[in-house]
Amino acid sequence: MRVLIIIIICILCISSCNSKSDLLNDLQCASERFLNLEKIEDVKKLFIVEFPDTWKTNLYYDKNQSSIYTADTTKQLTESMLLDITYVSKKLTFDTIFVKKFKNNLKNQGLLEKTPRFLAFQNKKAYYSRAIGNKRGFDYQISNLFIKVNQNNYIHAKIEVYGDSLVDQRICSGLQLIEKIQY
């Protein structure tokens, strides 16, 4: 009996470690296993991400923000995704003004928002949006995730996808990597 209880506890622990977030479940994302992940810390030491060590990664910072930008440069643009995760030292309020300003920004870029929603991300207030359009002559989709870290800081994570091949799969892969953010 005792062995059975230990086995059940182990199964529950393993399944909870592999459980997907509400966002990944809602988007019906399949779990993906990434190989050779390396931890990358931003210049200001505000957050850490994990990306495959074969990807090209750049760091950027200024007075108000710190960014990690990465892409799998071993693939063509229409087969890869671009990820940009930026920690912004600025107050963010999720209200109608934020939504209106964000939607106007998308419209000015010729993008049409498809799936806006407020949610909890790692137990923090967040806003997710996916928009479609055309950029550089390619079909283009961008997923934006704004995560309110605290009262005076937020993270803006972007996934950019060009082309029409495996778009959902590439966005889901990007979201799985974004979920590895450590503040």
CORDA-V936457 format. One record per residue. N is the residue number from 1. SS is DSSP state (H for helix, E for strand, C for the rest). PHI is phi in radians with two decimals (999 if undefined). OMEGA is omega in degrees with one decimal (none if undefined). Layout:
BEGIN
n->{N | N}
ss->{SS | SS}
phi->{PHI | PHI}
omega->{OMEGA | OMEGA}
END
This chain:
BEGIN
n->{1 | 2 | 3 | 4 | 5 | 6 | 7 | 8 | 9 | 10 | 11 | 12 | 13 | 14 | 15 | 16 | 17 | 18 | 19 | 20 | 21 | 22 | 23 | 24 | 25 | 26 | 27 | 28 | 29 | 30 | 31 | 32 | 33 | 34 | 35 | 36 | 37 | 38 | 39 | 40 | 41 | 42 | 43 | 44 | 45 | 46 | 47 | 48 | 49 | 50 | 51 | 52 | 53 | 54 | 55 | 56 | 57 | 58 | 59 | 60 | 61 | 62 | 63 | 64 | 65 | 66 | 67 | 68 | 69 | 70 | 71 | 72 | 73 | 74 | 75 | 76 | 77 | 78 | 79 | 80 | 81 | 82 | 83 | 84 | 85 | 86 | 87 | 88 | 89 | 90 | 91 | 92 | 93 | 94 | 95 | 96 | 97 | 98 | 99 | 100 | 101 | 102 | 103 | 104 | 105 | 106 | 107 | 108 | 109 | 110 | 111 | 112 | 113 | 114 | 115 | 116 | 117 | 118 | 119 | 120 | 121 | 122 | 123 | 124 | 125 | 126 | 127 | 128 | 129 | 130 | 131 | 132 | 133 | 134 | 135 | 136 | 137 | 138 | 139 | 140 | 141 | 142 | 143 | 144 | 145 | 146 | 147 | 148 | 149 | 150 | 151 | 152 | 153 | 154 | 155 | 156 | 157 | 158 | 159 | 160 | 161 | 162 | 163 | 164 | 165 | 166 | 167 | 168 | 169 | 170 | 171 | 172 | 173 | 174 | 175 | 176 | 177 | 178 | 179 | 180 | 181 | 182 | 183}
ss->{C | H | H | H | H | H | H | H | H | H | H | H | H | H | H | H | H | C | C | C | C | H | H | H | H | H | C | C | C | C | C | C | C | C | C | C | E | E | E | E | E | C | C | C | C | C | C | E | E | E | E | E | C | C | C | E | E | E | E | E | E | C | C | C | E | E | E | E | E | E | E | C | C | C | C | C | H | H | H | C | C | E | E | E | E | E | E | E | C | C | C | C | C | C | C | H | H | H | H | H | H | H | H | H | H | H | H | H | C | C | C | E | E | C | C | C | E | E | E | E | E | C | C | E | E | E | E | E | E | E | E | E | E | E | E | C | C | E | E | E | E | E | E | E | E | E | E | E | E | E | C | C | E | E | E | E | E | E | E | E | E | E | C | C | C | C | H | H | H | H | H | H | H | H | H | H | H | H | C | C | C | E | C}
phi->{999 | -1.11 | -1.12 | -1.08 | -1.12 | -1.10 | -1.11 | -1.10 | -1.09 | -1.09 | -1.10 | -1.10 | -1.12 | -1.13 | -1.19 | -1.24 | -1.18 | -1.67 | -1.25 | -1.64 | -1.23 | -1.03 | -1.08 | -1.14 | -1.14 | -1.08 | -1.49 | 0.98 | -1.42 | -1.41 | -1.20 | -2.16 | -1.82 | -1.70 | -1.75 | 0.93 | -1.31 | -2.11 | -1.42 | -2.21 | -1.85 | -1.19 | -1.04 | -1.47 | 1.04 | -1.73 | -2.70 | -2.25 | -2.18 | -2.21 | -2.26 | -1.00 | -1.24 | -1.57 | -1.43 | -1.43 | -2.21 | -2.17 | -1.94 | -2.51 | -2.71 | -2.58 | -0.99 | -1.86 | -2.67 | -2.50 | -2.20 | -2.18 | -2.10 | -2.54 | -2.79 | -1.48 | -1.40 | -1.42 | -1.97 | -1.18 | -0.96 | -1.39 | -2.08 | -1.96 | -2.46 | -1.94 | -2.06 | -2.33 | -2.05 | -2.18 | -1.62 | -1.95 | -1.60 | -2.83 | -1.22 | -2.28 | -2.11 | -1.43 | -2.46 | -1.13 | -1.15 | -1.02 | -1.08 | -1.10 | -1.10 | -1.11 | -1.11 | -1.12 | -1.10 | -1.07 | -1.05 | -1.10 | -1.58 | 1.31 | -1.90 | -1.98 | -1.26 | -1.86 | -2.33 | -1.42 | -2.91 | -1.60 | -2.78 | -1.79 | -2.21 | 0.87 | 1.10 | -2.18 | -1.13 | -2.62 | -2.33 | -2.02 | -2.54 | -2.17 | -2.28 | -2.18 | 3.11 | -2.35 | -2.54 | 0.97 | 1.41 | -1.98 | -1.05 | -2.49 | -2.35 | -2.32 | -1.92 | -2.00 | -2.28 | -1.78 | -2.09 | -1.40 | -1.25 | -2.76 | -1.08 | -2.01 | -2.52 | -2.57 | -1.97 | -2.00 | -1.89 | -2.14 | -2.12 | -1.95 | -2.29 | -1.86 | 1.55 | -2.13 | -1.64 | 0.86 | -1.05 | -1.05 | -1.11 | -1.18 | -1.16 | -1.07 | -1.08 | -1.09 | -1.12 | -1.12 | -1.25 | -1.09 | -1.13 | -1.52 | -1.05 | -2.09 | -1.60}
omega->{-178.6 | 178.8 | 178.6 | 179.0 | 178.8 | 178.9 | 179.0 | 178.9 | 178.8 | 179.2 | 178.1 | 179.0 | -179.3 | -178.7 | 178.8 | 177.1 | -178.2 | -177.6 | -178.1 | 177.3 | 176.6 | -179.6 | 179.4 | 176.6 | -179.4 | 179.5 | 179.5 | 180.0 | 173.1 | 178.3 | 177.7 | 179.5 | 178.6 | 179.8 | 173.8 | 177.0 | 174.2 | 178.1 | 179.9 | 179.0 | 179.2 | -175.7 | -177.4 | 179.9 | 180.0 | 179.8 | 179.7 | 174.6 | 175.1 | 178.2 | 175.8 | -174.4 | 177.8 | -178.6 | 176.3 | -176.3 | 176.4 | 176.9 | 178.0 | 173.7 | 169.2 | -175.1 | -172.0 | -175.8 | 176.2 | -172.7 | 168.5 | -176.7 | -176.9 | 175.7 | 174.8 | -176.2 | 175.6 | -180.0 | 175.0 | -179.0 | -177.6 | 177.2 | -175.5 | 173.3 | 175.7 | 178.9 | 178.1 | -180.0 | -175.0 | 173.9 | -174.9 | 177.2 | -178.2 | 178.8 | 177.8 | 177.2 | 177.3 | 179.9 | -177.9 | 177.9 | 177.4 | -177.0 | -179.3 | 179.4 | 180.0 | 179.9 | 176.9 | 177.5 | 177.0 | -179.3 | 178.6 | 177.4 | -179.4 | -178.0 | 179.0 | -179.0 | -178.4 | -171.0 | 176.8 | 175.3 | 171.5 | -177.7 | 171.2 | 178.1 | -174.9 | 179.0 | 177.4 | 177.8 | -177.3 | 175.8 | 179.6 | 178.0 | 173.7 | -177.6 | -179.5 | 178.1 | 180.0 | -179.6 | -179.9 | 179.0 | 179.5 | 165.0 | -171.9 | 173.4 | 177.6 | 174.0 | 178.1 | 175.6 | 176.2 | -177.9 | 178.7 | -176.8 | 176.4 | -173.8 | -173.9 | -176.2 | 174.2 | 174.7 | 173.4 | 179.4 | -178.9 | 172.1 | 178.4 | -178.1 | 177.5 | 178.6 | -177.2 | -178.2 | 175.2 | -177.2 | -178.4 | -179.6 | -179.8 | 178.0 | 177.3 | 177.9 | 177.9 | 178.9 | 177.7 | 176.7 | 177.9 | -179.9 | 179.2 | 179.8 | 173.9 | -179.3 | none}
END
